[in-house]
Amino acid sequence: MSSLWFFDDVNLFKVLCPHKFKNYKKDHSFDAYKKQDYIYFEQDFANKVYLIEKGKVKIGYYNEDGVEVVKAILTKGELFGETAILGDDTREEFAQSVDNATSICPVGVDTMHDLMRDNQTFSFKVYKVIGFKLKKLERRLQLLLFKDAKTRLLEFLHELCTDYGYDCDKTGDRVVNHPYTQKDIASLIGTSRPTLNVLLNELRDENVLEFKRKEIRIYKKSA
């Protein structure tokens, strides 16, 4: 994935938040959300984009059977609701806080368009992140449709290695310090939490990895 659109670990909040621009700072504020609070619902009017200052946000929708489908779980520095920039009038998904202290920077579409028009570098970064997210979502949907649960987990672990991993100097293992709970990971790969736990234990027994609450160590021979 890193070969498609790579941000060199850029925190988009630091780059895109209007609070960083002198002309917009005085009119800028942050919104606070508790766990399970909704930022917006499906079919809501789309007139803003959002940047996460801190916390986590779940993006998803409900299928025809009323089952929740999780598209992404976003963390500090990430952007969501960005299709409003491209002209979408209504939301096709919901956005929900999954932390008790989530802080969101809402940006009006008109403000975002002004910033993009006046700053070519800023505009490029916005379109870059939209392109990256679309490709990432497309790949995840392909995995959900055509791969078994273990393959989906292995692909997700590879993605975590790219996004959050580093090489241990002593062992050469790939260490991943990530922001997800097991429930988050299960939702993202389209399986249940008990099934995820079984798969992780299988990989541990196969000497592929070791896992703790917020850390996964993938052994050098498997990384």
Order of alpha helices (4+ residues) and beta strands (2+ residues): alpha-alpha-beta-beta-beta-beta-beta-beta-beta-beta-alpha-alpha-alpha-beta-beta-alpha-alpha-beta-beta
